[in-house]
Amino acid sequence: MNYNFTPFPVLETERLSLRALNLDDAKSIFGLRTNKEVNEFIDRKTPNNLSEARAFIDLISNLTANNKGIFWVIESKSNHQLIGTIGLRHFEDEENYAEIGYELDPVYQQKGFMSEAFEVVLNFGFTDLALNTIEAFTHKNNIPSIALLKKQKFVLHPERRDEGFENNRSYRLESA
């Protein structure tokens, strides 16, 4: 499948706007990606400064421009704050597959925001991109993430491994 994310697909829910990441988001992205609570179960390099956050934004923008992935900022409609991110990447044409990744500012957790974002992104993936499978990898001890995935009807695949991340577990959702 050849994907085309131009123009960028803005997704809306009752409380959220999912939009493209841009350089104006550098300070918020820096705060989110350096938050200890957000990173508790994520094994990734955290940015040391705003310049590194901007480099991450450039990387994501190029990924989207080259149709290799799509990454939304989750923005609250009530206060226009960046509260998280969600995206699809690692597309595999043969299986019509993508991996979903997500993070949410702890202030906004346990309020249903990520469930709202998940629903529109899953709908986009299965309907607009005609995906058959969406997979999430989450740390085996990340109970809130596992609960979110189960709520969204993702199924644990214990035999599947996230190469290089031995504590991650695979959860998959197949199109209806």
C-alpha positions, -999 to +999 in steps of 0.1 A: +000+000+000+011+035-007+000+059+019-003+096+014-005+118+045-007+151+025-028+169+034-023+159+070-055+142+083-066+161+113-089+139+135-115+153+159-133+139+190-156+156+214-128+168+236-097+164+214-081+176+182-054+153+168-032+174+145+003+174+130+033+180+151+052+213+144+082+233+157+059+254+179+054+222+199+090+219+209+086+230+245+056+208+251+073+178+234+104+183+255+083+183+287+064+152+276+094+132+265+114+141+296+086+134+321+097+106+344+062+092+348+056+091+311+090+074+306+088+049+335+081+020+311+096+034+279+131+026+269+142+056+248+167+084+247+152+115+263+160+149+249+185+170+268+173+204+255+149+221+232+173+217+203+170+179+206+132+182+209+132+201+176+154+175+160+128+149+171+100+170+155+121+172+123+125+134+123+087+129+127+079+155+101+102+137+076+086+104+085+052+118+077+063+137+046+078+104+033+046+085+042+065+061+064+045+069+095+019+093+109+021+110+143-006+131+159-003+156+187-033+151+210-045+186+219-073+194+244-100+215+227-108+232+260-074+247+266-055+240+233-027+223+253-006+195+239-015+166+263+000+136+244+009+120+212-003+090+192+009+075+159+011+047+134+044+035+119+063+004+109+039-002+081+041-037+064+024-039+031+021-077+029+001-079+061-015-045+059+000-039+093+011-010+115+023-004+150+007+021+173+025+042+198+012+066+223+020+087+254-001+110+276+008+137+301+001+122+336-021+152+345-045+140+318-043+103+325-073+082+338-098+107+323-106+088+290-086+111+267-064+083+254-094+061+248-109+089+227-077+093+207-073+056+203-108+052+188-103+078+161-068+066+152-080+029+151-109+040+128-084+059+106-061+029+104-087+003+096-110+025+074-088+051+057-056+030+055-073-004+051-050-020+077-058-055+088-037-055+120-026-028+144-001-039+171+010-022+203+041-031+223+039-022+260+060-030+290+047-060+309+044-039+341+026-010+325-008-018+339-027+014+327-014+008+291-024-029+292-059-019+305-063+006+277-053-020+251-077-045+266-105-019+266-099-014+229-101-052+224-064-057+217-053-093+224-021-104+240+003-124+218+027-138+244+049-156+218+056-123+199+087-103+210+097-067+206+133-071+194+157-054+218+130-048+244+126-080+264+101-066+289+077-055+262+046-075+253+027-076+220-010-068+219-028-070+185-061-059+171-074-073+139-099-054+116-135-065+119 
